[in-house]
Amino acid sequence: MTDRPDLRDLLPDDVGPDELARLARVHELLVSAGAPAELPPRTPIGRAAGQPSSSSAGRAGAPSP
C-alpha cells in the first residue's frame, strides 16, 4: 500500500488521457529527483546572489540626488 494519493484524485475530471499521461511522467520525474537541498539559514530568498537588497543605501552607478 502507498501513502501517496492517486494522481487522478488530485486533478479535475476534465483532464484528458494524454494530459494525464504527461502529468504522470512529470510527477514521476519530480519524485525521482527527490527533495531539494536545504538552504542555508541566511540565504536571501527572491534575490540573485550578489544583488543588493532593497534596504541598501543606493545602487552602483546611480546618480546621487
Biopython code that builds the backbone (N, CA, C, O; Angstrom):
import numpy as np
from Bio.PDB.StructureBuilder import StructureBuilder

atoms = [
    (1, "MET", "N", (0.844, -1.180, 0.000)),
    (1, "MET", "CA", (0.000, 0.000, 0.000)),
    (1, "MET", "C", (0.887, 1.240, 0.000)),
    (1, "MET", "O", (1.981, 1.227, 0.565)),
    (2, "THR", "N", (0.421, 2.294, -0.626)),
    (2, "THR", "CA", (1.207, 3.527, -0.740)),
    (2, "THR", "C", (0.539, 4.660, 0.028)),
    (2, "THR", "O", (-0.682, 4.699, 0.175)),
    (3, "ASP", "N", (1.365, 5.577, 0.511)),
    (3, "ASP", "CA", (0.833, 6.753, 1.207)),
    (3, "ASP", "C", (0.512, 7.877, 0.231)),
    (3, "ASP", "O", (-0.172, 8.837, 0.586)),
    (4, "ARG", "N", (1.002, 7.759, -0.995)),
    (4, "ARG", "CA", (0.770, 8.808, -1.991)),
    (4, "ARG", "C", (-0.637, 8.683, -2.560)),
    (4, "ARG", "O", (-1.099, 7.578, -2.842)),
    (5, "PRO", "N", (-1.325, 9.824, -2.731)),
    (5, "PRO", "CA", (-2.649, 9.761, -3.367)),
    (5, "PRO", "C", (-2.494, 9.468, -4.856)),
    (5, "PRO", "O", (-1.454, 9.749, -5.451)),
    (6, "ASP", "N", (-3.520, 8.911, -5.437)),
    (6, "ASP", "CA", (-3.538, 8.661, -6.869)),
    (6, "ASP", "C", (-3.582, 10.011, -7.582)),
    (6, "ASP", "O", (-4.339, 10.896, -7.182)),
    (7, "LEU", "N", (-2.786, 10.174, -8.623)),
    (7, "LEU", "CA", (-2.722, 11.433, -9.356)),
    (7, "LEU", "C", (-4.094, 11.847, -9.885)),
    (7, "LEU", "O", (-4.418, 13.034, -9.902)),
    (8, "ARG", "N", (-4.886, 10.895, -10.309)),
    (8, "ARG", "CA", (-6.229, 11.208, -10.822)),
    (8, "ARG", "C", (-7.121, 11.826, -9.761)),
    (8, "ARG", "O", (-8.038, 12.581, -10.086)),
    (9, "ASP", "N", (-6.860, 11.512, -8.482)),
    (9, "ASP", "CA", (-7.655, 12.092, -7.403)),
    (9, "ASP", "C", (-7.294, 13.557, -7.165)),
    (9, "ASP", "O", (-8.055, 14.287, -6.530)),
    (10, "LEU", "N", (-6.155, 13.985, -7.665)),
    (10, "LEU", "CA", (-5.692, 15.357, -7.448)),
    (10, "LEU", "C", (-6.032, 16.291, -8.602)),
    (10, "LEU", "O", (-5.855, 17.504, -8.488)),
    (11, "LEU", "N", (-6.515, 15.743, -9.708)),
    (11, "LEU", "CA", (-6.771, 16.537, -10.905)),
    (11, "LEU", "C", (-8.265, 16.661, -11.172)),
    (11, "LEU", "O", (-9.051, 15.819, -10.737)),
    (12, "PRO", "N", (-8.655, 17.716, -11.891)),
    (12, "PRO", "CA", (-10.069, 17.839, -12.261)),
    (12, "PRO", "C", (-10.496, 16.697, -13.179)),
    (12, "PRO", "O", (-9.663, 16.063, -13.826)),
    (13, "ASP", "N", (-11.788, 16.447, -13.226)),
    (13, "ASP", "CA", (-12.324, 15.338, -14.023)),
    (13, "ASP", "C", (-12.162, 15.545, -15.524)),
    (13, "ASP", "O", (-12.199, 14.577, -16.284)),
    (14, "ASP", "N", (-11.980, 16.804, -15.970)),
    (14, "ASP", "CA", (-11.928, 17.071, -17.405)),
    (14, "ASP", "C", (-10.522, 16.935, -18.006)),
    (14, "ASP", "O", (-10.321, 17.289, -19.167)),
    (15, "VAL", "N", (-9.552, 16.433, -17.243)),
    (15, "VAL", "CA", (-8.206, 16.214, -17.771)),
    (15, "VAL", "C", (-8.241, 14.966, -18.656)),
    (15, "VAL", "O", (-8.632, 13.884, -18.219)),
    (16, "GLY", "N", (-7.825, 15.146, -19.903)),
    (16, "GLY", "CA", (-7.851, 14.039, -20.854)),
    (16, "GLY", "C", (-6.732, 13.041, -20.616)),
    (16, "GLY", "O", (-5.815, 13.302, -19.837)),
    (17, "PRO", "N", (-6.806, 11.892, -21.289)),
    (17, "PRO", "CA", (-5.812, 10.836, -21.077)),
    (17, "PRO", "C", (-4.393, 11.245, -21.489)),
    (17, "PRO", "O", (-3.429, 10.842, -20.839)),
    (18, "ASP", "N", (-4.251, 12.035, -22.555)),
    (18, "ASP", "CA", (-2.919, 12.483, -22.974)),
    (18, "ASP", "C", (-2.307, 13.407, -21.932)),
    (18, "ASP", "O", (-1.133, 13.271, -21.587)),
    (19, "GLU", "N", (-3.094, 14.339, -21.436)),
    (19, "GLU", "CA", (-2.612, 15.276, -20.412)),
    (19, "GLU", "C", (-2.328, 14.538, -19.105)),
    (19, "GLU", "O", (-1.352, 14.847, -18.422)),
    (20, "LEU", "N", (-3.159, 13.578, -18.756)),
    (20, "LEU", "CA", (-2.926, 12.777, -17.555)),
    (20, "LEU", "C", (-1.602, 12.013, -17.661)),
    (20, "LEU", "O", (-0.849, 11.946, -16.690)),
    (21, "ALA", "N", (-1.318, 11.441, -18.828)),
    (21, "ALA", "CA", (-0.066, 10.717, -19.035)),
    (21, "ALA", "C", (1.120, 11.667, -18.935)),
    (21, "ALA", "O", (2.138, 11.323, -18.333)),
    (22, "ARG", "N", (1.002, 12.863, -19.518)),
    (22, "ARG", "CA", (2.083, 13.848, -19.447)),
    (22, "ARG", "C", (2.337, 14.272, -18.010)),
    (22, "ARG", "O", (3.487, 14.341, -17.579)),
    (23, "LEU", "N", (1.278, 14.556, -17.268)),
    (23, "LEU", "CA", (1.414, 14.957, -15.870)),
    (23, "LEU", "C", (1.980, 13.823, -15.019)),
    (23, "LEU", "O", (2.755, 14.072, -14.096)),
    (24, "ALA", "N", (1.605, 12.597, -15.315)),
    (24, "ALA", "CA", (2.135, 11.452, -14.568)),
    (24, "ALA", "C", (3.637, 11.315, -14.793)),
    (24, "ALA", "O", (4.377, 11.022, -13.854)),
    (25, "ARG", "N", (4.100, 11.527, -16.041)),
    (25, "ARG", "CA", (5.545, 11.467, -16.320)),
    (25, "ARG", "C", (6.288, 12.561, -15.565)),
    (25, "ARG", "O", (7.332, 12.306, -14.966)),
    (26, "VAL", "N", (5.758, 13.766, -15.593)),
    (26, "VAL", "CA", (6.394, 14.883, -14.885)),
    (26, "VAL", "C", (6.416, 14.606, -13.384)),
    (26, "VAL", "O", (7.418, 14.860, -12.715)),
    (27, "HIS", "N", (5.316, 14.087, -12.862)),
    (27, "HIS", "CA", (5.235, 13.773, -11.435)),
    (27, "HIS", "C", (6.311, 12.750, -11.049)),
    (27, "HIS", "O", (6.987, 12.914, -10.034)),
    (28, "GLU", "N", (6.465, 11.719, -11.841)),
    (28, "GLU", "CA", (7.467, 10.697, -11.544)),
    (28, "GLU", "C", (8.886, 11.269, -11.604)),
    (28, "GLU", "O", (9.739, 10.890, -10.801)),
    (29, "LEU", "N", (9.144, 12.180, -12.550)),
    (29, "LEU", "CA", (10.460, 12.825, -12.612)),
    (29, "LEU", "C", (10.721, 13.647, -11.350)),
    (29, "LEU", "O", (11.825, 13.626, -10.805)),
    (30, "LEU", "N", (9.709, 14.364, -10.895)),
    (30, "LEU", "CA", (9.873, 15.172, -9.682)),
    (30, "LEU", "C", (10.102, 14.286, -8.460)),
    (30, "LEU", "O", (10.940, 14.598, -7.614)),
    (31, "VAL", "N", (9.374, 13.202, -8.367)),
    (31, "VAL", "CA", (9.544, 12.283, -7.238)),
    (31, "VAL", "C", (10.937, 11.665, -7.275)),
    (31, "VAL", "O", (11.594, 11.560, -6.239)),
    (32, "SER", "N", (11.388, 11.259, -8.449)),
    (32, "SER", "CA", (12.710, 10.627, -8.546)),
    (32, "SER", "C", (13.839, 11.618, -8.272)),
    (32, "SER", "O", (14.916, 11.214, -7.835)),
    (33, "ALA", "N", (13.611, 12.909, -8.521)),
    (33, "ALA", "CA", (14.638, 13.921, -8.244)),
    (33, "ALA", "C", (14.841, 14.096, -6.746)),
    (33, "ALA", "O", (15.920, 14.495, -6.308)),
    (34, "GLY", "N", (13.836, 13.808, -5.975)),
    (34, "GLY", "CA", (13.951, 13.922, -4.523)),
    (34, "GLY", "C", (13.742, 15.341, -4.031)),
    (34, "GLY", "O", (13.500, 16.266, -4.807)),
    (35, "ALA", "N", (13.841, 15.482, -2.738)),
    (35, "ALA", "CA", (13.631, 16.785, -2.111)),
    (35, "ALA", "C", (14.801, 17.709, -2.426)),
    (35, "ALA", "O", (15.931, 17.242, -2.576)),
    (36, "PRO", "N", (14.548, 19.012, -2.529)),
    (36, "PRO", "CA", (15.647, 19.946, -2.767)),
    (36, "PRO", "C", (16.559, 20.026, -1.546)),
    (36, "PRO", "O", (16.152, 19.719, -0.426)),
    (37, "ALA", "N", (17.780, 20.437, -1.782)),
    (37, "ALA", "CA", (18.736, 20.598, -0.687)),
    (37, "ALA", "C", (18.250, 21.707, 0.250)),
    (37, "ALA", "O", (17.577, 22.647, -0.172)),
    (38, "GLU", "N", (18.598, 21.578, 1.497)),
    (38, "GLU", "CA", (18.238, 22.611, 2.467)),
    (38, "GLU", "C", (19.011, 23.881, 2.164)),
    (38, "GLU", "O", (20.192, 23.829, 1.820)),
    (39, "LEU", "N", (18.350, 25.019, 2.290)),
    (39, "LEU", "CA", (19.018, 26.299, 2.103)),
    (39, "LEU", "C", (19.727, 26.695, 3.387)),
    (39, "LEU", "O", (19.247, 26.387, 4.478)),
    (40, "PRO", "N", (20.868, 27.375, 3.271)),
    (40, "PRO", "CA", (21.489, 27.903, 4.486)),
    (40, "PRO", "C", (20.520, 28.869, 5.167)),
    (40, "PRO", "O", (19.716, 29.500, 4.482)),
    (41, "PRO", "N", (20.570, 29.002, 6.477)),
    (41, "PRO", "CA", (19.584, 29.814, 7.182)),
    (41, "PRO", "C", (19.552, 31.283, 6.773)),
    (41, "PRO", "O", (18.508, 31.915, 6.929)),
    (42, "ARG", "N", (20.622, 31.853, 6.266)),
    (42, "ARG", "CA", (20.630, 33.281, 5.935)),
    (42, "ARG", "C", (20.594, 33.547, 4.442)),
    (42, "ARG", "O", (20.988, 34.630, 4.007)),
    (43, "THR", "N", (20.139, 32.605, 3.652)),
    (43, "THR", "CA", (20.069, 32.798, 2.209)),
    (43, "THR", "C", (18.979, 33.811, 1.890)),
    (43, "THR", "O", (17.836, 33.650, 2.318)),
    (44, "PRO", "N", (19.329, 34.866, 1.131)),
    (44, "PRO", "CA", (18.307, 35.857, 0.748)),
    (44, "PRO", "C", (17.414, 35.295, -0.349)),
    (44, "PRO", "O", (17.798, 35.292, -1.518)),
    (45, "ILE", "N", (16.269, 34.837, 0.004)),
    (45, "ILE", "CA", (15.349, 34.221, -0.947)),
    (45, "ILE", "C", (14.718, 35.313, -1.803)),
    (45, "ILE", "O", (14.315, 36.355, -1.284)),
    (46, "GLY", "N", (14.630, 35.084, -3.101)),
    (46, "GLY", "CA", (13.982, 36.023, -4.001)),
    (46, "GLY", "C", (14.946, 36.998, -4.644)),
    (46, "GLY", "O", (14.516, 37.845, -5.428)),
    (47, "ARG", "N", (16.228, 36.915, -4.344)),
    (47, "ARG", "CA", (17.211, 37.793, -4.964)),
    (47, "ARG", "C", (18.328, 36.938, -5.523)),
    (47, "ARG", "O", (18.669, 35.894, -4.967)),
    (48, "ALA", "N", (18.888, 37.389, -6.619)),
    (48, "ALA", "CA", (20.050, 36.697, -7.169)),
    (48, "ALA", "C", (21.253, 36.990, -6.282)),
    (48, "ALA", "O", (21.337, 38.057, -5.674)),
    (49, "ALA", "N", (22.162, 36.064, -6.213)),
    (49, "ALA", "CA", (23.361, 36.256, -5.401)),
    (49, "ALA", "C", (24.115, 37.488, -5.886)),
    (49, "ALA", "O", (24.293, 37.674, -7.090)),
    (50, "GLY", "N", (24.549, 38.310, -4.975)),
    (50, "GLY", "CA", (25.321, 39.490, -5.320)),
    (50, "GLY", "C", (24.489, 40.726, -5.548)),
    (50, "GLY", "O", (25.039, 41.823, -5.640)),
    (51, "GLN", "N", (23.184, 40.588, -5.641)),
    (51, "GLN", "CA", (22.341, 41.769, -5.811)),
    (51, "GLN", "C", (22.153, 42.443, -4.469)),
    (51, "GLN", "O", (21.984, 41.762, -3.458)),
    (52, "PRO", "N", (22.180, 43.775, -4.435)),
    (52, "PRO", "CA", (21.931, 44.458, -3.167)),
    (52, "PRO", "C", (20.474, 44.303, -2.763)),
    (52, "PRO", "O", (19.594, 44.165, -3.613)),
    (53, "SER", "N", (20.231, 44.326, -1.486)),
    (53, "SER", "CA", (18.853, 44.243, -1.013)),
    (53, "SER", "C", (18.175, 45.587, -1.206)),
    (53, "SER", "O", (18.839, 46.596, -1.442)),
    (54, "SER", "N", (16.867, 45.600, -1.106)),
    (54, "SER", "CA", (16.120, 46.845, -1.286)),
    (54, "SER", "C", (16.406, 47.840, -0.173)),
    (54, "SER", "O", (16.073, 49.019, -0.297)),
    (55, "SER", "N", (17.017, 47.383, 0.911)),
    (55, "SER", "CA", (17.325, 48.290, 2.004)),
    (55, "SER", "C", (18.708, 48.929, 1.852)),
    (55, "SER", "O", (19.137, 49.685, 2.724)),
    (56, "SER", "N", (19.414, 48.630, 0.743)),
    (56, "SER", "CA", (20.728, 49.232, 0.524)),
    (56, "SER", "C", (20.588, 50.738, 0.340)),
    (56, "SER", "O", (19.546, 51.227, -0.095)),
    (57, "ALA", "N", (21.627, 51.450, 0.670)),
    (57, "ALA", "CA", (21.593, 52.914, 0.623)),
    (57, "ALA", "C", (21.607, 53.456, -0.799)),
    (57, "ALA", "O", (21.293, 54.631, -0.984)),
    (58, "GLY", "N", (21.938, 52.704, -1.767)),
    (58, "GLY", "CA", (21.957, 53.190, -3.142)),
    (58, "GLY", "C", (22.323, 52.065, -4.091)),
    (58, "GLY", "O", (22.556, 50.928, -3.682)),
    (59, "ARG", "N", (22.368, 52.410, -5.358)),
    (59, "ARG", "CA", (22.746, 51.425, -6.346)),
    (59, "ARG", "C", (24.042, 51.862, -7.001)),
    (59, "ARG", "O", (24.289, 53.056, -7.173)),
    (60, "ALA", "N", (24.850, 50.915, -7.358)),
    (60, "ALA", "CA", (26.089, 51.230, -8.054)),
    (60, "ALA", "C", (25.758, 51.857, -9.386)),
    (60, "ALA", "O", (24.930, 51.333, -10.131)),
    (61, "GLY", "N", (26.387, 52.967, -9.696)),
    (61, "GLY", "CA", (26.167, 53.633, -10.972)),
    (61, "GLY", "C", (24.975, 54.563, -10.989)),
    (61, "GLY", "O", (24.745, 55.248, -11.985)),
    (62, "ALA", "N", (24.210, 54.604, -9.910)),
    (62, "ALA", "CA", (23.056, 55.506, -9.851)),
    (62, "ALA", "C", (23.541, 56.903, -9.482)),
    (62, "ALA", "O", (24.397, 57.040, -8.608)),
    (63, "PRO", "N", (23.015, 57.942, -10.127)),
    (63, "PRO", "CA", (23.451, 59.311, -9.810)),
    (63, "PRO", "C", (23.021, 59.697, -8.397)),
    (63, "PRO", "O", (21.972, 59.268, -7.917)),
    (64, "SER", "N", (23.824, 60.491, -7.757)),
    (64, "SER", "CA", (23.498, 60.985, -6.420)),
    (64, "SER", "C", (22.453, 62.088, -6.532)),
    (64, "SER", "O", (22.478, 62.839, -7.508)),
    (65, "PRO", "N", (21.531, 62.220, -5.569)),
    (65, "PRO", "CA", (20.499, 63.253, -5.634)),
    (65, "PRO", "C", (21.036, 64.624, -5.430)),
    (65, "PRO", "O", (20.279, 65.594, -5.458)),
]
sb = StructureBuilder()
sb.init_structure("model")
sb.init_model(0)
sb.init_chain("A")
sb.init_seg("    ")
for serial, (resi, resn, name, xyz) in enumerate(atoms, 1):
    if name == "N":
        sb.init_residue(resn, " ", resi, " ")
    sb.init_atom(name, np.array(xyz, "f"), 0.0, 1.0, " ", f" {name:<3s}", serial, name[0])
structure = sb.get_structure()
